[in-house]
């Protein structure tokens, strides 16, 4: 029962990693709990705050909280900038 | 139903070749418009050697397709082409190319304009600018959407 976590853009830079896998039971069960947990550990060294971090679950952008399930792919990233 | 093609390219983007193909595929359209965006060799920080565009395989391609589909819904176009680079893009290279075909000019102009405004801040890409400052040091900065980019986007949803 795991969740795959990916990092992109400035968030990946600050986190110093591109991906990690966590036990679902360690994520706190919801997206925001996972974000806060990740911010408290992985992001702490990069000095990121939660308001800078955008999120997706299974490649769909999410702005609020939602429960996480086994096999979910969660991503944390900075604001998009293309073109 | 508009013909839509979207491309995410790690290799060189040849807008001229894409446009030649687009013209051939839309010979009977009354109006064709294209836009080519290139990496400038200078920025406010100094001399730019290249950009690096981080991308999320799957989500990035879908964001390009979603933006193109929204343009096709909104404007009376017959065909749209969107091509965007990812990875390392050197100064002088094309980073983005869009083309629109319609019966009359206004829809094609507006669709191309709309596509670019949305790509700037809603394509799932993260842009880093790398180069040399005027003092000779290196820089490597993530580029966030500007207020201008936000204002450009708001034009379509006032």
Interface residues (C-beta under 8 A of the other chain):
Chain A: X6 X8 X9 X10 X12 X13 X56 X59 X75 X77 X78 X79 X80 X81 X82 X83
Chain B: X37 X53 X54 X55 X56 X58 X59 X62 X63 X84 X95 X96 X116 X119 X120 X121 X122 X123 X124 X125 X126 X127 X142 X143 X144 X145 X149
